[in-house]
Amino acid sequence: MKGAVKSYDSRRGMGELSRDDGGADVAVFVSEVERAGLATLAIGQRLSFSVQTDKMRKRSFAIRLEVCA
């Protein structure tokens, strides 16, 4: 899936990605940003990612981040 960084606060270690398919925004956490080898995310930055859902919290979050060329 592809999308763009909607918001990211490195002090809080979290943000949101908007999805190109028009689905609901997806949370992104600093652990996934670091796992992708990135220091931070910039608003508007294009990424590809997978979505995982936490069934207890009923919230989706991004995993396996990759910067789009």
N, C-alpha and C positions, 0 to 999 in steps of 0.2 A: 504494500500500500504506500502511497505517496501523499505528502502534505507539506505544510509550512509551519514554522514556529509562530505561534500567535502571541505567546508571552513566555518569558523565562526569567526567574529571579535566582541568581546564583547564591545569594545570601540565604534564601529559604531552601534552595536545592530542588526546585520544582517549577513546572510551567505547563503550558498547554500547546498542543499541536492541532491545527485545523486539517481536516482530511479532504483530499481532492474529490472523493466520491460523494461529498456532501453529508456524510454521517456526522454523528455527534463528535465534538472535540474530545481529544484524548490527552490524559495527563502524561507528563514525562518527568522522570525523577533523575537527580544527579547521578545516581548509581549507573543508570543506563547511558547517560552522557559520557561518563568516565570510561565505562566498559567499551564504548565506541572509539575511545582514544581522543575525545574532544575535551577542551578545557571549559568551554561554555557554548551557549547557543545564541544566535542573533535573531531578532525579530525579522520575519520574512525569509529566513534561511530555509532552503528546500531540503527535505529529508525523505528517505524511504524507511519504512518501519513495519513491524508486525504489531498486532494489537492483542493484548491478553486481558481477560476480564476477571476481576476479583469478585467471585459470586457472593461472598459475605457482605461486601461493601457496595456491590452493584455499581462498580466504577471500572472503566476501561483505562489501561495505561499502555504506553508504547514500549516495545522491546526491540532489540536488534536494529538499532539506529545506524543508518548509513547516509552520508552526505551525497546528495544528487549533484552530478556534474553540470 
